[in-house]
Amino acid sequence: MIDFEKVKLKVNDKEITIGCVLESNGSTANLKTGAWRSKRPVVDFDKCIGCGTCWMLCPEGCISKREDGKFEIDLDYCKGCGICANECPVKCIKMIMEEK
């Protein structure tokens, strides 16, 4: 059996125990992670009914409500998982290949 109190790692000049929670002064909201995706969501705002399903289910929290009540995706943070497009009840979100 491993004694985790004795198993230490050094990260950024801090000694941590394996399996512990790392303290962080930030989150993914501070990092533009959109460059990771291979597909990106495109919203057809004419079809959007403003239900908020995409907003509720987005694991990255990169969807926000516009003034007109519809929802838009911040592509700087979207990782292209496609949950929004898959779960949209009116299928107003399509995933298209990212062009680099």
A tleap script that builds the chain and sets N, CA, C and O, in Angstrom:
source leaprc.protein.ff14SB
mol = sequence {
  NMET ILE ASP PHE GLU LYS VAL LYS LEU LYS
  VAL ASN ASP LYS GLU ILE THR ILE GLY CYS
  VAL LEU GLU SER ASN GLY SER THR ALA ASN
  LEU LYS THR GLY ALA TRP ARG SER LYS ARG
  PRO VAL VAL ASP PHE ASP LYS CYS ILE GLY
  CYS GLY THR CYS TRP MET LEU CYS PRO GLU
  GLY CYS ILE SER LYS ARG GLU ASP GLY LYS
  PHE GLU ILE ASP LEU ASP TYR CYS LYS GLY
  CYS GLY ILE CYS ALA ASN GLU CYS PRO VAL
  LYS CYS ILE LYS MET ILE MET GLU GLU CLYS
}
set mol.1.N position { 0.838 -1.173 0.000 }
set mol.1.CA position { 0.000 0.000 0.000 }
set mol.1.C position { 0.891 1.247 0.000 }
set mol.1.O position { 1.927 1.286 0.663 }
set mol.2.N position { 0.464 2.265 -0.759 }
set mol.2.CA position { 1.253 3.492 -0.866 }
set mol.2.C position { 0.856 4.451 0.245 }
set mol.2.O position { -0.328 4.687 0.481 }
set mol.3.N position { 1.842 4.994 0.914 }
set mol.3.CA position { 1.601 6.023 1.913 }
set mol.3.C position { 1.663 7.371 1.187 }
set mol.3.O position { 2.750 7.896 0.944 }
set mol.4.N position { 0.496 7.929 0.843 }
set mol.4.CA position { 0.443 9.147 0.050 }
set mol.4.C position { 1.019 10.364 0.766 }
set mol.4.O position { 1.378 11.352 0.125 }
set mol.5.N position { 1.107 10.294 2.071 }
set mol.5.CA position { 1.732 11.393 2.798 }
set mol.5.C position { 3.218 11.481 2.475 }
set mol.5.O position { 3.829 12.538 2.630 }
set mol.6.N position { 3.798 10.366 2.025 }
set mol.6.CA position { 5.220 10.348 1.714 }
set mol.6.C position { 5.498 10.564 0.227 }
set mol.6.O position { 6.643 10.795 -0.161 }
set mol.7.N position { 4.455 10.490 -0.608 }
set mol.7.CA position { 4.633 10.659 -2.054 }
set mol.7.C position { 4.355 12.122 -2.393 }
set mol.7.O position { 3.210 12.574 -2.363 }
set mol.8.N position { 5.410 12.843 -2.713 }
set mol.8.CA position { 5.287 14.280 -2.972 }
set mol.8.C position { 5.791 14.603 -4.369 }
set mol.8.O position { 6.667 13.920 -4.899 }
set mol.9.N position { 5.235 15.640 -4.951 }
set mol.9.CA position { 5.683 16.175 -6.232 }
set mol.9.C position { 6.015 17.644 -6.044 }
set mol.9.O position { 5.483 18.304 -5.151 }
set mol.10.N position { 6.882 18.138 -6.876 }
set mol.10.CA position { 7.190 19.551 -6.813 }
set mol.10.C position { 6.607 20.190 -8.080 }
set mol.10.O position { 6.983 19.823 -9.194 }
set mol.11.N position { 5.690 21.144 -7.904 }
set mol.11.CA position { 5.030 21.839 -9.010 }
set mol.11.C position { 5.148 23.336 -8.749 }
set mol.11.O position { 4.704 23.842 -7.719 }
set mol.12.N position { 5.757 24.031 -9.706 }
set mol.12.CA position { 5.924 25.488 -9.561 }
set mol.12.C position { 6.516 25.861 -8.202 }
set mol.12.O position { 6.029 26.770 -7.529 }
set mol.13.N position { 7.550 25.160 -7.816 }
set mol.13.CA position { 8.248 25.391 -6.551 }
set mol.13.C position { 7.385 25.130 -5.318 }
set mol.13.O position { 7.728 25.585 -4.227 }
set mol.14.N position { 6.277 24.411 -5.465 }
set mol.14.CA position { 5.452 24.030 -4.319 }
set mol.14.C position { 5.465 22.517 -4.213 }
set mol.14.O position { 5.371 21.816 -5.221 }
set mol.15.N position { 5.579 22.019 -3.003 }
set mol.15.CA position { 5.524 20.584 -2.788 }
set mol.15.C position { 4.073 20.197 -2.524 }
set mol.15.O position { 3.416 20.758 -1.647 }
set mol.16.N position { 3.582 19.222 -3.305 }
set mol.16.CA position { 2.195 18.791 -3.139 }
set mol.16.C position { 2.166 17.284 -2.952 }
set mol.16.O position { 3.072 16.569 -3.382 }
set mol.17.N position { 1.112 16.816 -2.306 }
set mol.17.CA position { 0.898 15.391 -2.115 }
set mol.17.C position { 0.066 14.876 -3.284 }
set mol.17.O position { -0.910 15.514 -3.678 }
set mol.18.N position { 0.443 13.730 -3.840 }
set mol.18.CA position { -0.322 13.148 -4.939 }
set mol.18.C position { -1.747 12.893 -4.469 }
set mol.18.O position { -1.975 12.372 -3.378 }
set mol.19.N position { -2.696 13.270 -5.312 }
set mol.19.CA position { -4.100 13.055 -4.998 }
set mol.19.C position { -4.743 14.220 -4.282 }
set mol.19.O position { -5.919 14.151 -3.926 }
set mol.20.N position { -4.008 15.276 -4.065 }
set mol.20.CA position { -4.595 16.414 -3.367 }
set mol.20.C position { -5.219 17.381 -4.367 }
set mol.20.O position { -5.047 17.228 -5.576 }
set mol.21.N position { -5.928 18.357 -3.870 }
set mol.21.CA position { -6.522 19.392 -4.699 }
set mol.21.C position { -5.515 20.520 -4.828 }
set mol.21.O position { -4.988 21.015 -3.832 }
set mol.22.N position { -5.252 20.922 -6.068 }
set mol.22.CA position { -4.319 22.017 -6.287 }
set mol.22.C position { -5.038 23.356 -6.189 }
set mol.22.O position { -6.104 23.546 -6.774 }
set mol.23.N position { -4.454 24.261 -5.457 }
set mol.23.CA position { -5.016 25.603 -5.405 }
set mol.23.C position { -4.666 26.317 -6.693 }
set mol.23.O position { -3.580 26.134 -7.242 }
set mol.24.N position { -5.591 27.132 -7.172 }
set mol.24.CA position { -5.371 27.843 -8.424 }
set mol.24.C position { -5.875 29.264 -8.279 }
set mol.24.O position { -6.881 29.513 -7.615 }
set mol.25.N position { -5.183 30.181 -8.893 }
set mol.25.CA position { -5.637 31.565 -8.867 }
set mol.25.C position { -6.392 31.909 -10.144 }
set mol.25.O position { -6.562 33.084 -10.467 }
set mol.26.N position { -6.845 30.894 -10.871 }
set mol.26.CA position { -7.557 31.131 -12.112 }
set mol.26.C position { -8.384 29.932 -12.507 }
set mol.26.O position { -8.547 28.985 -11.738 }
set mol.27.N position { -8.892 29.987 -13.689 }
set mol.27.CA position { -9.692 28.895 -14.219 }
set mol.27.C position { -9.607 28.930 -15.732 }
set mol.27.O position { -8.873 29.739 -16.299 }
set mol.28.N position { -10.360 28.053 -16.391 }
set mol.28.CA position { -10.346 28.060 -17.848 }
set mol.28.C position { -10.929 29.350 -18.397 }
set mol.28.O position { -10.720 29.669 -19.567 }
set mol.29.N position { -11.655 30.099 -17.578 }
set mol.29.CA position { -12.186 31.386 -18.030 }
set mol.29.C position { -11.051 32.373 -18.322 }
set mol.29.O position { -11.239 33.350 -19.046 }
set mol.30.N position { -9.876 32.106 -17.752 }
set mol.30.CA position { -8.718 32.972 -17.987 }
set mol.30.C position { -7.888 32.527 -19.188 }
set mol.30.O position { -6.945 33.214 -19.580 }
set mol.31.N position { -8.234 31.384 -19.770 }
set mol.31.CA position { -7.463 30.829 -20.884 }
set mol.31.C position { -8.363 30.693 -22.104 }
set mol.31.O position { -9.452 30.126 -22.014 }
set mol.32.N position { -7.923 31.199 -23.221 }
set mol.32.CA position { -8.693 31.053 -24.455 }
set mol.32.C position { -8.405 29.664 -25.015 }
set mol.32.O position { -7.340 29.419 -25.582 }
set mol.33.N position { -9.366 28.762 -24.850 }
set mol.33.CA position { -9.175 27.365 -25.200 }
set mol.33.C position { -9.830 26.989 -26.531 }
set mol.33.O position { -9.807 25.819 -26.915 }
set mol.34.N position { -10.404 27.948 -27.230 }
set mol.34.CA position { -11.111 27.670 -28.474 }
set mol.34.C position { -10.246 27.125 -29.587 }
set mol.34.O position { -10.759 26.488 -30.507 }
set mol.35.N position { -8.957 27.354 -29.529 }
set mol.35.CA position { -8.060 26.874 -30.582 }
set mol.35.C position { -7.920 25.354 -30.579 }
set mol.35.O position { -7.353 24.799 -31.521 }
set mol.36.N position { -8.410 24.672 -29.566 }
set mol.36.CA position { -8.282 23.226 -29.458 }
set mol.36.C position { -9.264 22.474 -30.352 }
set mol.36.O position { -9.021 21.317 -30.696 }
set mol.37.N position { -10.347 23.101 -30.725 }
set mol.37.CA position { -11.432 22.369 -31.377 }
set mol.37.C position { -11.157 22.070 -32.849 }
set mol.37.O position { -10.376 22.757 -33.507 }
set mol.38.N position { -11.817 21.029 -33.343 }
set mol.38.CA position { -11.742 20.703 -34.767 }
set mol.38.C position { -13.039 21.094 -35.478 }
set mol.38.O position { -13.055 21.299 -36.692 }
set mol.39.N position { -14.130 21.195 -34.705 }
set mol.39.CA position { -15.400 21.677 -35.254 }
set mol.39.C position { -15.891 22.821 -34.388 }
set mol.39.O position { -15.618 22.877 -33.189 }
set mol.40.N position { -16.625 23.740 -35.020 }
set mol.40.CA position { -17.168 24.865 -34.254 }
set mol.40.C position { -18.670 24.973 -34.481 }
set mol.40.O position { -19.166 24.626 -35.552 }
set mol.41.N position { -19.392 25.453 -33.477 }
set mol.41.CA position { -20.834 25.612 -33.625 }
set mol.41.C position { -21.163 26.921 -34.340 }
set mol.41.O position { -20.535 27.953 -34.109 }
set mol.42.N position { -22.165 26.847 -35.212 }
set mol.42.CA position { -22.679 28.029 -35.902 }
set mol.42.C position { -24.173 28.072 -35.624 }
set mol.42.O position { -24.885 27.096 -35.860 }
set mol.43.N position { -24.647 29.214 -35.121 }
set mol.43.CA position { -26.047 29.360 -34.739 }
set mol.43.C position { -26.821 30.065 -35.848 }
set mol.43.O position { -26.396 31.108 -36.346 }
set mol.44.N position { -27.963 29.489 -36.232 }
set mol.44.CA position { -28.902 30.138 -37.151 }
set mol.44.C position { -29.894 30.896 -36.272 }
set mol.44.O position { -30.847 30.309 -35.759 }
set mol.45.N position { -29.671 32.190 -36.100 }
set mol.45.CA position { -30.486 32.979 -35.181 }
set mol.45.C position { -31.931 33.128 -35.659 }
set mol.45.O position { -32.807 33.453 -34.858 }
set mol.46.N position { -32.198 32.899 -36.941 }
set mol.46.CA position { -33.577 32.931 -37.435 }
set mol.46.C position { -34.372 31.745 -36.905 }
set mol.46.O position { -35.584 31.850 -36.720 }
set mol.47.N position { -33.707 30.618 -36.658 }
set mol.47.CA position { -34.364 29.422 -36.131 }
set mol.47.C position { -34.385 29.384 -34.611 }
set mol.47.O position { -35.257 28.745 -34.021 }
set mol.48.N position { -33.435 30.060 -33.969 }
set mol.48.CA position { -33.298 30.007 -32.508 }
set mol.48.C position { -34.562 30.527 -31.828 }
set mol.48.O position { -35.071 31.592 -32.178 }
set mol.49.N position { -35.068 29.764 -30.849 }
set mol.49.CA position { -36.263 30.167 -30.111 }
set mol.49.C position { -35.914 30.719 -28.726 }
set mol.49.O position { -36.811 31.065 -27.958 }
set mol.50.N position { -34.623 30.805 -28.401 }
set mol.50.CA position { -34.194 31.366 -27.123 }
set mol.50.C position { -34.534 30.517 -25.919 }
set mol.50.O position { -34.753 31.054 -24.833 }
set mol.51.N position { -34.585 29.198 -26.082 }
set mol.51.CA position { -34.976 28.312 -24.981 }
set mol.51.C position { -33.902 28.175 -23.904 }
set mol.51.O position { -34.219 27.914 -22.744 }
set mol.52.N position { -32.633 28.350 -24.280 }
set mol.52.CA position { -31.540 28.268 -23.312 }
set mol.52.C position { -31.007 26.873 -23.072 }
set mol.52.O position { -30.170 26.688 -22.189 }
set mol.53.N position { -31.458 25.891 -23.819 }
set mol.53.CA position { -30.965 24.526 -23.645 }
set mol.53.C position { -29.455 24.472 -23.844 }
set mol.53.O position { -28.743 23.839 -23.064 }
set mol.54.N position { -28.969 25.134 -24.889 }
set mol.54.CA position { -27.522 25.154 -25.158 }
set mol.54.C position { -26.764 25.776 -23.989 }
set mol.54.O position { -25.723 25.266 -23.576 }
set mol.55.N position { -27.278 26.854 -23.470 }
set mol.55.CA position { -26.652 27.569 -22.354 }
set mol.55.C position { -26.602 26.695 -21.106 }
set mol.55.O position { -25.586 26.654 -20.411 }
set mol.56.N position { -27.699 25.999 -20.824 }
set mol.56.CA position { -27.760 25.156 -19.624 }
set mol.56.C position { -26.808 23.965 -19.699 }
set mol.56.O position { -26.266 23.545 -18.677 }
set mol.57.N position { -26.601 23.423 -20.884 }
set mol.57.CA position { -25.835 22.185 -21.017 }
set mol.57.C position { -24.377 22.380 -21.412 }
set mol.57.O position { -23.614 21.415 -21.426 }
set mol.58.N position { -23.974 23.602 -21.731 }
set mol.58.CA position { -22.592 23.839 -22.152 }
set mol.58.C position { -21.632 23.591 -20.986 }
set mol.58.O position { -21.707 24.283 -19.971 }
set mol.59.N position { -20.729 22.613 -21.118 }
set mol.59.CA position { -19.813 22.317 -20.016 }
set mol.59.C position { -18.744 23.390 -19.814 }
set mol.59.O position { -18.118 23.438 -18.755 }
set mol.60.N position { -18.529 24.239 -20.797 }
set mol.60.CA position { -17.514 25.289 -20.684 }
set mol.60.C position { -18.096 26.625 -20.251 }
set mol.60.O position { -17.338 27.537 -19.919 }
set mol.61.N position { -19.396 26.769 -20.244 }
set mol.61.CA position { -20.019 28.030 -19.844 }
set mol.61.C position { -19.688 29.165 -20.798 }
set mol.61.O position { -19.558 30.314 -20.377 }
set mol.62.N position { -19.552 28.851 -22.067 }
set mol.62.CA position { -19.149 29.880 -23.042 }
set mol.62.C position { -20.320 30.381 -23.880 }
set mol.62.O position { -20.112 31.013 -24.915 }
set mol.63.N position { -21.541 30.107 -23.447 }
set mol.63.CA position { -22.729 30.574 -24.155 }
set mol.63.C position { -23.402 31.628 -23.293 }
set mol.63.O position { -23.590 31.441 -22.091 }
set mol.64.N position { -23.760 32.736 -23.925 }
set mol.64.CA position { -24.398 33.823 -23.183 }
set mol.64.C position { -25.642 34.310 -23.915 }
set mol.64.O position { -25.787 34.132 -25.125 }
set mol.65.N position { -26.528 34.925 -23.151 }
set mol.65.CA position { -27.798 35.423 -23.685 }
set mol.65.C position { -27.595 36.815 -24.268 }
set mol.65.O position { -26.999 37.689 -23.639 }
set mol.66.N position { -28.100 37.002 -25.475 }
set mol.66.CA position { -28.031 38.307 -26.132 }
set mol.66.C position { -29.209 39.169 -25.681 }
set mol.66.O position { -30.116 38.687 -25.002 }
set mol.67.N position { -29.187 40.426 -26.057 }
set mol.67.CA position { -30.275 41.338 -25.688 }
set mol.67.C position { -31.611 40.922 -26.286 }
set mol.67.O position { -32.662 41.203 -25.709 }
set mol.68.N position { -31.581 40.248 -27.450 }
set mol.68.CA position { -32.830 39.813 -28.088 }
set mol.68.C position { -33.367 38.497 -27.528 }
set mol.68.O position { -34.362 37.973 -28.027 }
set mol.69.N position { -32.708 37.954 -26.482 }
set mol.69.CA position { -33.172 36.738 -25.832 }
set mol.69.C position { -32.620 35.460 -26.427 }
set mol.69.O position { -32.886 34.375 -25.910 }
set mol.70.N position { -31.864 35.565 -27.492 }
set mol.70.CA position { -31.255 34.389 -28.106 }
set mol.70.C position { -29.850 34.210 -27.544 }
set mol.70.O position { -29.327 35.099 -26.872 }
set mol.71.N position { -29.249 33.076 -27.816 }
set mol.71.CA position { -27.976 32.742 -27.200 }
set mol.71.C position { -26.860 32.671 -28.236 }
set mol.71.O position { -27.050 32.175 -29.347 }
set mol.72.N position { -25.689 33.180 -27.847 }
set mol.72.CA position { -24.532 33.141 -28.740 }
set mol.72.C position { -23.370 32.442 -28.052 }
set mol.72.O position { -23.298 32.371 -26.825 }
set mol.73.N position { -22.470 31.932 -28.870 }
set mol.73.CA position { -21.355 31.127 -28.371 }
set mol.73.C position { -20.061 31.916 -28.513 }
set mol.73.O position { -19.766 32.444 -29.586 }
set mol.74.N position { -19.297 31.997 -27.447 }
set mol.74.CA position { -17.998 32.672 -27.474 }
set mol.74.C position { -16.964 31.669 -27.966 }
set mol.74.O position { -16.540 30.783 -27.223 }
set mol.75.N position { -16.563 31.816 -29.221 }
set mol.75.CA position { -15.656 30.856 -29.837 }
set mol.75.C position { -14.241 30.914 -29.274 }
set mol.75.O position { -13.440 30.018 -29.540 }
set mol.76.N position { -13.916 31.945 -28.504 }
set mol.76.CA position { -12.611 31.990 -27.843 }
set mol.76.C position { -12.486 30.882 -26.795 }
set mol.76.O position { -11.379 30.445 -26.480 }
set mol.77.N position { -13.621 30.428 -26.256 }
set mol.77.CA position { -13.606 29.453 -25.169 }
set mol.77.C position { -14.276 28.124 -25.519 }
set mol.77.O position { -14.098 27.140 -24.801 }
set mol.78.N position { -15.037 28.081 -26.605 }
set mol.78.CA position { -15.725 26.847 -27.021 }
set mol.78.C position { -14.702 25.813 -27.483 }
set mol.78.O position { -13.825 26.113 -28.294 }
set mol.79.N position { -14.823 24.592 -26.959 }
set mol.79.CA position { -13.903 23.509 -27.333 }
set mol.79.C position { -14.489 22.603 -28.410 }
set mol.79.O position { -13.846 21.635 -28.816 }
set mol.80.N position { -15.695 22.899 -28.876 }
set mol.80.CA position { -16.283 22.162 -29.979 }
set mol.80.C position { -16.826 20.793 -29.632 }
set mol.80.O position { -16.803 19.895 -30.474 }
set mol.81.N position { -17.313 20.607 -28.423 }
set mol.81.CA position { -17.806 19.290 -28.008 }
set mol.81.C position { -19.086 18.896 -28.743 }
set mol.81.O position { -19.347 17.707 -28.926 }
set mol.82.N position { -19.885 19.870 -29.163 }
set mol.82.CA position { -21.100 19.598 -29.923 }
set mol.82.C position { -22.333 19.306 -29.101 }
set mol.82.O position { -23.379 18.985 -29.665 }
set mol.83.N position { -22.248 19.407 -27.790 }
set mol.83.CA position { -23.418 19.152 -26.949 }
set mol.83.C position { -24.538 20.128 -27.292 }
set mol.83.O position { -25.701 19.731 -27.367 }
set mol.84.N position { -24.204 21.392 -27.500 }
set mol.84.CA position { -25.212 22.406 -27.818 }
set mol.84.C position { -25.976 22.038 -29.084 }
set mol.84.O position { -27.205 22.110 -29.108 }
set mol.85.N position { -25.262 21.645 -30.135 }
set mol.85.CA position { -25.892 21.280 -31.404 }
set mol.85.C position { -26.722 20.010 -31.266 }
set mol.85.O position { -27.808 19.908 -31.837 }
set mol.86.N position { -26.214 19.049 -30.514 }
set mol.86.CA position { -26.916 17.782 -30.345 }
set mol.86.C position { -28.210 17.946 -29.559 }
set mol.86.O position { -29.203 17.281 -29.856 }
set mol.87.N position { -28.210 18.817 -28.566 }
set mol.87.CA position { -29.364 18.946 -27.669 }
set mol.87.C position { -30.339 20.054 -28.044 }
set mol.87.O position { -31.415 20.137 -27.452 }
set mol.88.N position { -30.001 20.904 -29.003 }
set mol.88.CA position { -30.897 21.993 -29.403 }
set mol.88.C position { -32.215 21.416 -29.931 }
set mol.88.O position { -32.200 20.635 -30.882 }
set mol.89.N position { -33.350 21.785 -29.335 }
set mol.89.CA position { -34.627 21.193 -29.753 }
set mol.89.C position { -35.069 21.601 -31.164 }
set mol.89.O position { -35.840 20.877 -31.794 }
set mol.90.N position { -34.601 22.733 -31.666 }
set mol.90.CA position { -34.992 23.167 -33.015 }
set mol.90.C position { -33.854 23.024 -34.021 }
set mol.90.O position { -33.979 23.427 -35.177 }
set mol.91.N position { -32.749 22.448 -33.571 }
set mol.91.CA position { -31.576 22.182 -34.426 }
set mol.91.C position { -31.096 23.439 -35.159 }
set mol.91.O position { -30.828 23.409 -36.360 }
set mol.92.N position { -30.992 24.549 -34.405 }
set mol.92.CA position { -30.506 25.796 -35.000 }
set mol.92.C position { -28.983 25.921 -34.906 }
set mol.92.O position { -28.409 26.885 -35.413 }
set mol.93.N position { -28.332 24.957 -34.265 }
set mol.93.CA position { -26.872 24.976 -34.142 }
set mol.93.C position { -26.305 23.829 -34.957 }
set mol.93.O position { -26.696 22.674 -34.785 }
set mol.94.N position { -25.396 24.154 -35.829 }
set mol.94.CA position { -24.720 23.153 -36.653 }
set mol.94.C position { -23.238 23.182 -36.333 }
set mol.94.O position { -22.667 24.249 -36.105 }
set mol.95.N position { -22.615 22.015 -36.317 }
set mol.95.CA position { -21.169 21.902 -36.117 }
set mol.95.C position { -20.517 21.827 -37.485 }
set mol.95.O position { -20.851 20.960 -38.292 }
set mol.96.N position { -19.585 22.735 -37.744 }
set mol.96.CA position { -18.877 22.737 -39.026 }
set mol.96.C position { -17.378 22.594 -38.760 }
set mol.96.O position { -16.884 22.975 -37.699 }
set mol.97.N position { -16.673 22.046 -39.728 }
set mol.97.CA position { -15.217 21.871 -39.593 }
set mol.97.C position { -14.545 23.230 -39.419 }
set mol.97.O position { -14.856 24.193 -40.120 }
set mol.98.N position { -13.641 23.278 -38.491 }
set mol.98.CA position { -12.871 24.505 -38.242 }
set mol.98.C position { -11.867 24.703 -39.370 }
set mol.98.O position { -11.203 23.757 -39.794 }
set mol.99.N position { -11.762 25.921 -39.847 }
set mol.99.CA position { -10.779 26.243 -40.871 }
set mol.99.C position { -9.616 26.943 -40.212 }
set mol.99.O position { -9.803 27.942 -39.518 }
set mol.100.N position { -8.424 26.436 -40.419 }
set mol.100.CA position { -7.239 27.014 -39.781 }
set mol.100.C position { -6.454 27.805 -40.784 }
set mol.100.O position { -5.416 28.374 -40.446 }
savepdb mol mol.pdb
quit
